[in-house]
Amino acid sequence: MNNKELAFTPAWKLQQLIFSKEISPVELTELYFERINSLNSKLNAYLTLNYDDALKSAKSAETEIINDNILGPLHGIPIAIKDMEPTQGLRTTLGSLTLDKNIPDKDSIMVEKIKKSGAIILGKTNTSEFGAIGTCENNLGPPCKNPWDTTKTSGGSSGGSAAAIASGMAAITSGGDGGGSIRIPASYCGTYGIKPTQGRVAKYSATPNWIAQNGPITRTVKDAAFLLQTISGYHKDDKYSVQKKVPDFLEYLKKDLKNLRIGWSSDFGHIPVSKEVENITSEAAKKFESFGCSVEKTEFKIEQWAWDSWWTTHNAHAYSNNGKLLESNPYQLTWYYKRCLKLGKSITGEAYGNALKQRTALITQFEKIFEKFDLILSPTMPDTAFSIENYPEKINNTQLFPDPWYGTIQFTHPINTIGNPAASIPCGLTSNNMPVGLHIIGRPWDEITILAASAAFEQSYPWADTIAPIS
């Protein structure tokens, strides 16, 4: 196996190679840093590297392996962490110039679990400022670029993690999703990403947000189950985390899909979608019939007030967490985050109360849909990745709602509002060789069905060996 093949080997296979002492965590860590040194200047996937500490951790992991002492399932696996997660002693910017010199004295809950599992942190990946938009530009430096076409966005806000995994600059990566921030870059970069049910993964972060949830961005479905198993579960420091037993996600990858009822929507009743994306995702949805599932077109419509609920909540959280920056550091903020803060400042108690009522109505709407279906499929994104900072105003000559900056996230944000789990799985390439993602939405706490459906699709229509051109 040459270095490139090793770099793109699934993390679960790397685990087997490490545990059997066929490869060394030190050699693997050095390999990924070699790729980072070669590719990161072209992609800007990493904001901060953890070179010295990572090699120290790799040497320690190697010693433990030699002594047959396994810390956990991620022992010796090099991982990249989205820079929204505090990391003790390692620069954490949250994508903001205002935190350029920030060195936390405490790990987030997710990072704490990842470290205890024996993983080696390569560095922190690029994100939009405070994760506030579905692309990956900020004032810290150049935007994160797409490994399939470096003139195009990687998506966001977990764009750095998706770009890193798609280009072989990490074995496995973490992301966070408050309006699509795992699924958007997964779709654009041709990777797998799953947003768990709100409360499944305990989180302590610098910007608490009850509509956001951490999750994996990986090359394979099994890798995602592998990481999700590690980071899931209740923690006393996160009052939104739920004391539920964590399923064996890896075991449920083999779940029988026969008689599974699947609903398909190409547009959620109102979203303009490019013809090529619609055709590719529609054909992907039909393939589930070969697994013994029934696939039926559903005519449900998500009304535009669903946007108001998410947008109000999103901006209220932004102002609650960081409103002081409007006075203390306005010139260091991005245009889009200043906009969020200003809108958040103007939100009244009545408006926020109405947003919560709308959320309840949206939950009820989806509960009725899930009385008929076990999973819902749709496109993840209405089109493929667009040119950096050239936000589309129209698709198929139809104006995007509500504006060019947030008009592309209409499939993803409602799922954050209701709290359900959802994944984006690669399902094809367009004529210009750009990835397309299929959106798989499940009932609350039913990640196992999403993962099982994803694994079946992956096995029949594998994509992990399709490598982005930059690699």
For each residue, the residues with C-beta under 8 A, 3 or more apart:
1: 5 6 9
2: 5 6
3: 6 7 31 34
4: 7 8 168 471
5: 1 2 8 9
6: 1 2 3 9 14 23 28 31
7: 3 4 31 32 35 168 169
8: 4 5 168 219 464 465 467 471
9: 1 5 6 13 14 17 171
10: 13 14 218 219 220 222 223 464
11: 14 15 74 77 171 172 218 219 220 223 226 227
12: 15 16 220 222 223 226
13: 9 10 16 17
14: 6 9 10 11 17 18 23 28 76 77 171
15: 11 12 18 19 73 74 75 76 77 226
16: 12 13 19 20
17: 9 13 14 20 22 23
18: 14 15 21 22 23 24 25 28 65 75 76 77
19: 15 16 65 70 75
20: 16 17
21: 18 65 66
22: 17 18
23: 6 14 17 18 27 28
24: 18 27 28 58 62
25: 18 28 29 58 59 61 62 65 75 76 77 78 120
26: 29 30 55 58 59 62
27: 23 24 30 31
28: 6 14 18 23 24 25 31 32 58 76 78 171
29: 25 26 32 33 54 55 57 58 78 120 122
30: 26 27 33 34 55 58
31: 3 6 7 27 28 34 35
32: 7 28 29 35 36 78 122 168 169 170 171
33: 29 30 36 37 49 51 54 122
34: 3 30 31 37 38
35: 7 31 32 38 39 167 168 169
36: 32 33 39 40 46 49 122 123 169
37: 33 34 40
38: 34 35
39: 35 36 42 43 45 167 168 169 470 471
40: 36 37 43 44 45 46 169
41: 44
42: 39 145 150 470
43: 39 40 144 145 147 150 154 163 164 167 169 470
44: 40 41 126 141 142 143 144 145 160
45: 39 40 80 125 126 144 154 159 160 161 163 164 167 169
46: 36 40 49 80 122 123 124 125 126 160 164 169
47: 83 91 93 95 123 124 125 126 127 140 141 160
48: 83 90 91 92 93 123 124
49: 33 36 46 122 123
50: 53 54 87 90 121 122 123 124
51: 33 54 55 123
52: 55 56
53: 50 56 57 89 90 121
54: 29 33 50 51 57 58 78 120 121 122 123
55: 26 29 30 51 52 58 59
56: 52 53 59 60
57: 29 53 54 60 61 120 121
58: 24 25 26 28 29 30 54 55 61 62 76 78 120
59: 25 26 55 56 62 63
60: 56 57 63 64
61: 25 57 58 64 65 71 75 76 118 120
62: 24 25 26 58 59 65 66 76
63: 59 60 66 67
64: 60 61 67 69 70 71 75 118
65: 18 19 21 25 61 62 68 69 70 75 76
66: 21 62 63
67: 63 64
68: 65
69: 64 65
70: 19 64 65 75 118
71: 61 64 75 116 117 118
72: 75 116 117 118 230
73: 15 117 118 226 229 230
74: 11 15 77 79 114 117 118 119 172 226 227 230
75: 15 18 19 25 61 64 65 70 71 72 117 118 119
76: 14 15 18 25 28 58 61 62 65 118 119 120
77: 11 14 15 18 25 74 118 119 120 171 172
78: 25 28 29 32 54 58 119 120 122 170 171 172
79: 74 114 119 120 121 122 170 171 172 173 174 227
80: 45 46 121 122 123 124 125 160 161 164 165 169 170 172 173 174
81: 85 87 111 114 121 123 124 125 173 174
82: 85 124 125 127 157 158 160 161 173 174 175 176
83: 47 48 92 93 94 95 124 125 126 127 160
84: 94 95 127 130 131 157 176 205 206 207
85: 81 82 92 108 110 111 124 174 176 205 214
86: 92 104 106 107 108 111 204 205 206
87: 50 81 90 92 104 107 108 111 121 124
88: 104 105 106 107 111
89: 53 103 104 105
90: 48 50 53 87 103 104 121 123 124
91: 47 48 101 102 103 124
92: 48 83 85 86 87 99 102 103 104 124 206
93: 47 48 83 96 97 99 100 102 124 140
94: 83 84 99 102 127 129 130 131 206 207
95: 47 83 84 126 127 128 129 130 131 138 140 157
96: 93 99 100 129 130 138 139 140 332 333 337
97: 93 100 138 139 140 329 332 333
98: 325 329 332 333
99: 92 93 94 96 102
100: 93 96 97 140
101: 91
102: 91 92 93 94 99
103: 89 90 91 92
104: 86 87 88 89 90 92 107 206
105: 88 89
106: 86 88 204
107: 86 87 88 104 111 112 115
108: 85 86 87 111 112 203 204 205
109: 112 113 202 203 204 235 237 238
110: 85 113 114 174 201 202 203 214 231
111: 81 85 86 87 88 107 108 114 115 121
112: 107 108 109 115 116
113: 109 110 116 117 230 231 233
114: 74 79 81 110 111 117 119 121 174 230 231
115: 107 111 112 118 119 121
116: 71 72 112 113
117: 71 72 73 74 75 113 114 230
118: 61 64 70 71 72 73 74 75 76 77 115
119: 74 75 76 77 78 79 114 115 172
120: 25 29 54 57 58 61 76 77 78 79
121: 50 53 54 57 79 80 81 87 90 111 114 115
122: 29 32 33 36 46 49 50 54 78 79 80 169 170
123: 36 46 47 48 49 50 51 54 80 81 90
124: 46 47 48 50 80 81 82 83 85 87 90 91 92 93 160
125: 45 46 47 80 81 82 83 158 159 160 161 163 164 173
126: 44 45 46 47 83 95 136 138 143 144 154 159 160 163
127: 47 82 83 84 94 95 131 136 138 156 157 158 159 160
128: 95 131 132 133 134 135 136 137 138 156 157 159 334 336
129: 94 95 96 132 133 138 139 333 334 336 337
130: 84 94 95 96 207 318 321 322 337
131: 84 94 95 127 128 156 157 158 176 178 181 207 212
132: 128 129 157 314 318 334 336 337 340
133: 128 129 137 156 157 336 405 406
134: 128 155 156 157 179 180 181 184 406 408 409 412
135: 128 143 153 154 155 156 157 159 388 389 391
136: 126 127 128 143 144 153 154 155 156 157 159 160 163 185
137: 128 133 143 144 156 334 388 389
138: 95 96 97 126 127 128 129 141 143 334
139: 96 97 129 332 333 334
140: 47 93 95 96 97 100
141: 44 47 138
142: 44 145
143: 44 126 135 136 137 138 153 388 389
144: 43 44 45 126 136 137 153 154 156 159 160 163
145: 42 43 44 142 150 151 152 153 154 163 388
146: 149 150 152 153 154 155 163 188 189 385
147: 43 150 154 163 166 167 189 468 469 470 471
148: 152 166 189 190 385 433 434 435 468 469 470
149: 146 152 385 432 433 434 469
150: 42 43 145 146 147 470
151: 145 387 388
152: 145 146 148 149 188 384 385 386 387 388 434
153: 135 136 143 144 145 146 156 159 188 385 386 387 388 389
154: 43 45 126 135 136 144 145 146 147 159 160 162 163 185 188 189 385
155: 134 135 136 146 158 159 162 184 185 186 187 188 189 381 385
156: 127 128 131 133 134 135 136 137 144 153 159 181 184 185
157: 82 84 95 127 128 131 132 133 134 135 136 176 178 181 185
158: 82 125 127 131 155 161 162 173 175 176 177 181 182 184 185 193 217
159: 45 125 126 127 128 135 136 144 153 154 155 156 162 163 185 188 189
160: 44 45 46 47 80 82 83 124 125 126 127 136 144 154 163 164
161: 45 80 82 125 158 164 165 170 173 174 175 185 217
162: 154 155 158 159 165 166 173 175 185 186 188 189 191 193 217
163: 43 45 125 126 136 144 145 146 147 154 159 160 166 167 169 185 189
164: 43 45 46 80 125 160 161 167 169 170 173
165: 80 161 162 168 169 170 172 173 189 191 217 218 219
166: 147 148 162 163 189 190 191 219 468 471
167: 35 39 43 45 147 163 164 468 470 471
168: 4 7 8 32 35 39 165 467 471
169: 7 32 35 36 39 40 43 45 46 80 122 163 164 165
170: 32 78 79 80 122 161 164 165 173
171: 9 11 14 28 32 77 78 79
172: 11 74 77 78 79 80 119 165 216 218 223 226 227
173: 79 80 81 82 125 158 161 162 164 165 170 216 217 218
174: 79 80 81 82 85 110 114 161 214 215 216 217 227 231
175: 82 158 161 162 181 182 185 186 193 214 215 216 217
176: 82 84 85 131 157 158 181 182 203 205 212 213 214 215
177: 158 180 181 182 183 193 195 212 213 214 215 412 416
178: 131 157 181 209 211 212 213 314 416
179: 134 211 310 314 409 412 413 416
180: 134 177 183 184 380 409 411 412 413 415 416
181: 131 134 156 157 158 175 176 177 178 184 185 212
182: 158 175 176 177 185 186 193 194 195 215 216 217 424
183: 177 180 186 187 193 195 380 412 422 423 424 437 439
184: 134 155 156 158 180 181 187 188 380 381 408 409 412 424
185: 136 154 155 156 157 158 159 161 162 163 175 181 182 188 189 191 193 217
186: 155 162 175 182 183 189 191 192 193 217 380 423 424 426 437
187: 155 183 184 193 380 381 424 426 435 436 437 439
188: 146 152 153 154 155 159 162 184 185 381 384 385 434 435 437
189: 146 147 148 154 155 159 162 163 165 166 185 186 385 435 468
190: 148 166 426 429 435 437 463 466 468
191: 162 165 166 185 186 217 218 219 426
192: 186 216 217 218 219 220 221 223 224 423 424 425 426 454 458
193: 158 162 175 177 182 183 185 186 187 215 216 217 218 224 423 424
194: 182 215 216 224 228 421 422 423 424 447 450 451 454
195: 177 182 183 213 215 415 416 421 422 423
196: 200 201 213 214 215 228 232 421 447
197: 200 213 419 420 421 444 445 446 447
198: 210 211 213 240 416 419
199: 213 240 241 242 419
200: 196 197 213 232 241 242 244 246 421 445 447
201: 110 196 213 214 215 228 231 232 233 241
202: 109 110 233 234 235 237 238 241
203: 108 109 110 176 212 213 214 238 241
204: 86 106 108 109 235 237 238
205: 84 85 86 108 176 208 209
206: 84 86 92 94 104 321
207: 84 94 130 131 317 321 322
208: 205 317 321
209: 178 205 212 317 321
210: 198 240 317
211: 178 179 198 310 313 314 317 416 417 419
212: 131 176 177 178 181 203 209 416
213: 176 177 178 195 196 197 198 199 200 201 203 416
214: 85 110 174 175 176 177 196 201 203 231
215: 174 175 176 177 182 193 194 195 196 201 224 228 231
216: 172 173 174 175 182 192 193 194 223 224 226 227 228 231
217: 158 161 162 165 173 174 175 182 185 186 191 192 193 224
218: 10 11 165 172 173 191 192 193 221 223 224 226 227
219: 8 10 11 165 166 191 192 223 464
220: 10 11 12 192 223 224 458 464
221: 192 218 224 225 253 425 451 454 455 458
222: 10 12 225 226 250 253 455
223: 10 11 12 172 192 216 218 219 220 226 227
224: 192 193 194 215 216 217 218 220 221 227 228 423 451 454
225: 221 222 228 229 249 250 252 253 451
226: 11 12 15 73 74 172 216 218 222 223 229 230 249 250
227: 11 74 79 172 174 216 218 223 224 230 231
228: 194 196 201 215 216 224 225 231 232 249 447 451
229: 73 225 226 232 246 248 249 250
230: 72 73 74 113 114 117 226 227
231: 110 113 114 174 201 214 215 216 227 228
232: 196 200 201 228 229 246 249
233: 113 201 202 241 246
234: 202 238 241 242 243 244
235: 109 202 204 238 241
236:
237: 109 202 204
238: 109 202 203 204 234 235 241
239:
240: 198 199 210
241: 199 200 201 202 203 233 234 235 238
242: 199 200 234
243: 234
244: 200 234 445
245:
246: 200 229 232 233 249
247: 251 252 447 448
248: 229 251 252
249: 225 226 228 229 232 246 252 253 447 448 451
250: 222 225 226 229 253
251: 247 248 254
252: 225 247 248 249 255 448 451 452
253: 221 222 225 249 250 451 452 455
254: 251 452 455
255: 252 448 449 452
256: 292
257: 260 288 291 292 293 452 453 456
258: 291 292 293
259: 292 293 294
260: 257 288 291 292 293 294 374 375 449 453
261: 293 294 296 372 373 374 375
262: 285 288 293 294 295 296 373 374 375 376 377 453
263: 296 297 298 300 369 372 373 375 376 377
264: 282 285 295 296 297 298 376 377 378
265: 268 269 297 298 299 300 376 377 378
266: 273 278 281 282 378 379
267: 270 271 272 273 278 378
268: 265 271 300 301 302 378 410 411 414
269: 265 299 300 301 302
270: 267 301 302 303 304 401 410
271: 267 268 382 410 411
272: 267 382 394 395 396 398 400
273: 266 267 277 278 379 382 383 395 396
274: 277 278 382 383 384 395 396
275: 278 279 396
276: 279 280 430 431 436
277: 273 274 280 281 379 381 382 383 384 430 436
278: 266 267 273 274 275 281 282 379
279: 275 276 282 283
280: 276 277 283 284 427 428 430 436
281: 266 277 278 284 285 377 378 379 427 436 438 439
282: 264 266 278 279 285 286
283: 279 280 286 287 428
284: 280 281 287 377 427 428 438 457 461
285: 262 264 281 282 288 295 377 438
286: 282 283 289 295
287: 283 284 290 291 457 460 461
288: 257 260 262 285 291 293 295 377 453 456 457
289: 286 292 293 294 295
290: 287 460
291: 257 258 260 287 288 453 456 457 460
292: 256 257 258 259 260 289
293: 257 258 259 260 261 262 288 289 453
294: 259 260 261 262 289
295: 262 264 285 286 288 289 377
296: 261 262 263 264 373
297: 263 264 265
298: 263 264 265 369 372 373 376
299: 265 269
300: 263 265 268 269 365 369
301: 268 269 270
302: 268 269 270 306 362 365 410 414
303: 270 306
304: 270 307 308 401 402
305: 308 309 358 361
306: 302 303 309 310 358 362 413 414 417
307: 304 310 311 401 402 410 413
308: 304 305 311 312 354 355 358
309: 305 306 312 313 355 356 358 359 362 417
310: 179 211 306 307 313 314 413 414 416 417
311: 307 308 314 315 343 402 406
312: 308 309 315 316 347 351 352 354 355
313: 211 309 310 316 317 352 355 359 417
314: 132 178 179 211 310 311 317 318 340
315: 311 312 318 319 340 341 343 344 347
316: 312 313 319 320 344 347 352 355
317: 207 208 209 210 211 313 314 320 321 344
318: 130 132 314 315 321 322 323 337 340 341 344
319: 315 316 322 323 340 341 343 344 345 347
320: 316 317 323 344
321: 130 206 207 208 209 317 318
322: 130 207 318 319 325 337 341
323: 318 319 320 326 341 344 345
324: 327 328
325: 98 322 328 329 330 332 333 341
326: 323 330 333 338 341 342 345
327: 324 330
328: 324 325
329: 97 98 325 332 333
330: 325 326 327 333 338
331:
332: 96 97 98 139 325 329
333: 96 97 98 129 139 325 326 329 330 337 338 341
334: 128 129 132 137 138 139 337 338
335: 338 339
336: 128 129 132 133 339 340 405
337: 96 129 130 132 318 322 333 334 340 341
338: 326 330 333 334 335 341 342
339: 335 336 342 343
340: 132 314 315 318 319 336 337 343 344
341: 315 318 319 322 323 325 326 333 337 338 344 345
342: 326 338 339 345 346
343: 311 315 319 339 340 346 347
344: 315 316 317 318 319 320 323 340 341 347
345: 319 323 326 341 342
346: 342 343
347: 312 315 316 319 343 344 351 352
348: 351 352
349: 352 353
350: 353 354
351: 312 347 348 354 355
352: 312 313 316 347 348 349 355 356
353: 349 350 356 357
354: 308 312 350 351 357 358
355: 308 309 312 313 316 351 352 358 359
356: 309 352 353 359 360
357: 353 354 360 361
358: 305 306 308 309 354 355 361 362
359: 309 313 355 356 362 363 417 418
360: 356 357 363 364
361: 305 357 358 364 365
362: 302 306 309 358 359 365 366 414 417 418
363: 359 360 366 367 418 419
364: 360 361 367 368
365: 300 302 361 362 368 369
366: 362 363 369 370 418 420
367: 363 364 370 371
368: 364 365 371 372
369: 263 298 300 365 366 372 373 376
370: 366 367 373 374 376 443
371: 367 368
372: 261 263 298 368 369
373: 261 262 263 296 298 369 370 376
374: 260 261 262 370 442 443 449
375: 260 261 262 263 440 441 442 449 450 453
376: 262 263 264 265 298 369 370 373 440 441 442
377: 262 263 264 265 281 284 285 288 295 438 439 440 441
378: 264 265 266 267 268 281 411 438 439 441
379: 266 273 277 278 281 382 411 436 437 438 439
380: 180 183 184 186 187 411 412 424 436 437 438 439
381: 155 184 187 188 277 384 408 411 412 436 437
382: 271 272 273 274 277 379 395 400 408 410 411
383: 273 274 277 386 392 395 408
384: 152 188 274 277 381 430 432 434 435 436
385: 146 148 149 152 153 154 155 188 189 434 435
386: 152 153 383 390 391 392 408
387: 151 152 153 390
388: 135 137 143 145 151 152 153
389: 135 137 143 153
390: 386 387
391: 135 386 404 405 407 408
392: 383 386 395 400 404 407 408
393: 399 400 404 407
394: 272 397 398 399 400
395: 272 273 274 382 383 392 398 400
396: 272 273 274 275
397: 394
398: 272 394 395
399: 393 394 407
400: 272 382 392 393 394 395 403 404 407 408
401: 270 304 307 407 410
402: 304 307 311 406 407
403: 400 406 407
404: 391 392 393 400 407
405: 133 336 391
406: 133 134 311 402 403 409 413
407: 391 392 393 399 400 401 402 403 404 410
408: 134 184 381 382 383 386 391 392 400
409: 134 179 180 184 406 412 413
410: 268 270 271 302 307 382 401 407 413 414
411: 180 268 271 378 379 380 381 382 414 439
412: 134 177 179 180 183 184 380 381 409 415 416 422 439
413: 179 180 306 307 310 406 409 410 416 417
414: 268 302 306 310 362 410 411 417 418
415: 180 195 412 418 420 422 441
416: 177 178 179 180 195 198 211 212 213 310 412 413 419
417: 211 306 309 310 313 359 362 413 414
418: 359 362 363 366 414 415
419: 197 198 199 211 363 416 444
420: 197 366 415 441 442 443 444
421: 194 195 196 197 200 441 442 444 445 446 447 450
422: 183 194 195 412 415 439 440 441 442 450
423: 183 186 192 193 194 195 224 439 440 450 451 454
424: 182 183 184 186 187 192 193 194 380 437 438 439 440
425: 192 221 437 438 440 454 457 458
426: 186 187 190 191 192 435 436 437 438 463 466
427: 280 281 284 436 437 438 457 461 463
428: 280 283 284 435 436
429: 190 433 434 435 436 466
430: 276 277 280 384 433 434 436
431: 276
432: 149 384
433: 148 149 429 430 469
434: 148 149 152 188 384 385 429 430
435: 148 187 188 189 190 384 385 426 428 429
436: 187 276 277 280 281 379 380 381 384 426 427 428 429 430
437: 183 186 187 188 190 379 380 381 424 425 426 427
438: 281 284 285 377 378 379 380 424 425 426 427 457
439: 183 187 281 377 378 379 380 411 412 422 423 424
440: 375 376 377 422 423 424 425 450 453 454
441: 375 376 377 378 415 420 421 422 450
442: 374 375 376 420 421 422 446 447 449 450
443: 370 374 420 446 449
444: 197 419 420 421
445: 197 200 244 421
446: 197 421 442 443 449 450
447: 194 196 197 200 228 247 249 421 442 450 451
448: 247 249 252 255 451 452
449: 255 260 374 375 442 443 446 452 453
450: 194 375 421 422 423 440 441 442 446 447 453 454
451: 194 221 224 225 228 249 252 253 423 447 448 454 455
452: 252 253 254 255 257 448 449 455 456
453: 257 260 262 288 291 293 375 440 449 450 456 457
454: 192 194 221 224 423 425 440 450 451 457 458
455: 221 222 253 254 451 452 458 459
456: 257 288 291 452 453 459 460
457: 284 287 288 291 425 427 438 453 454 460 461
458: 192 220 221 425 454 455 461 462 463 464
459: 455 456 462
460: 287 290 291 456 457
461: 284 287 427 457 458
462: 458 459 465
463: 190 426 427 458 466
464: 8 10 219 220 458
465: 8 462
466: 190 426 429 463
467: 8 168 471
468: 147 148 166 167 189 190 471
469: 147 148 149 433
470: 39 42 43 147 148 150 167
471: 4 8 39 147 166 167 168 467 468
